[in-house]
Amino acid sequence: MGSKSNRSRRYTEEFKRDAAALVRSSGKTVTEVAREIGVSAEGLRNWVKQDAIDRGQGAPGELTSTEREELRRLRRQNREQAETIEVLRKAAVFFAKESDR
């Protein structure tokens, strides 16, 4: 049994696209290609699915990579704004109490 790191490896978007293209063009199964290039079959399967969505071949309502990135960015922005609003609310309460003294 080989030793595996608990840390997940990060692959570039280009690598993922190339791996998905290899699956499409080779006629081999996802498992065979995954073994050849040294990635997990499940990870490669996800890349192939996302590649199909990005090429307009996904089911209606599935998000492209660009849409997913925008959603992540907007959620992060929303979270930051909610934190800012909370700080400002607490500051307003504090200063309202100070001005009453």
RACOR-V185332 format. One record per residue. SS is DSSP state (a for helix, b for strand, c for the rest). PHI is phi in whole degrees, -180 to 180 (none if undefined). Layout:
BEGIN
ss:SS phi:PHI
ss:SS phi:PHI
END
This chain:
BEGIN
ss:c phi:none
ss:c phi:-80
ss:c phi:-86
ss:c phi:-121
ss:c phi:-78
ss:c phi:-76
ss:c phi:-81
ss:c phi:-78
ss:c phi:-84
ss:c phi:-103
ss:c phi:-116
ss:c phi:-71
ss:a phi:-62
ss:a phi:-63
ss:a phi:-61
ss:a phi:-63
ss:a phi:-63
ss:a phi:-65
ss:a phi:-65
ss:a phi:-65
ss:a phi:-65
ss:a phi:-63
ss:a phi:-63
ss:a phi:-63
ss:a phi:-91
ss:a phi:-84
ss:c phi:77
ss:c phi:-93
ss:c phi:-76
ss:a phi:-58
ss:a phi:-63
ss:a phi:-64
ss:a phi:-65
ss:a phi:-59
ss:a phi:-63
ss:a phi:-65
ss:a phi:-98
ss:c phi:79
ss:c phi:-124
ss:c phi:-74
ss:a phi:-64
ss:a phi:-65
ss:a phi:-61
ss:a phi:-63
ss:a phi:-59
ss:a phi:-64
ss:a phi:-64
ss:a phi:-63
ss:a phi:-63
ss:a phi:-64
ss:a phi:-63
ss:a phi:-63
ss:a phi:-63
ss:a phi:-63
ss:c phi:-89
ss:c phi:84
ss:c phi:-110
ss:c phi:-88
ss:c phi:-71
ss:c phi:-57
ss:c phi:92
ss:c phi:-78
ss:c phi:-87
ss:c phi:-74
ss:a phi:-60
ss:a phi:-64
ss:a phi:-67
ss:a phi:-63
ss:a phi:-64
ss:a phi:-64
ss:a phi:-62
ss:a phi:-61
ss:a phi:-63
ss:a phi:-68
ss:a phi:-64
ss:a phi:-63
ss:a phi:-62
ss:a phi:-61
ss:a phi:-63
ss:a phi:-64
ss:a phi:-68
ss:a phi:-64
ss:a phi:-65
ss:a phi:-63
ss:a phi:-61
ss:a phi:-64
ss:a phi:-63
ss:a phi:-65
ss:a phi:-63
ss:a phi:-65
ss:a phi:-66
ss:a phi:-63
ss:a phi:-63
ss:a phi:-59
ss:a phi:-70
ss:a phi:-66
ss:a phi:-68
ss:a phi:-64
ss:a phi:-74
ss:a phi:-77
ss:c phi:-76
END
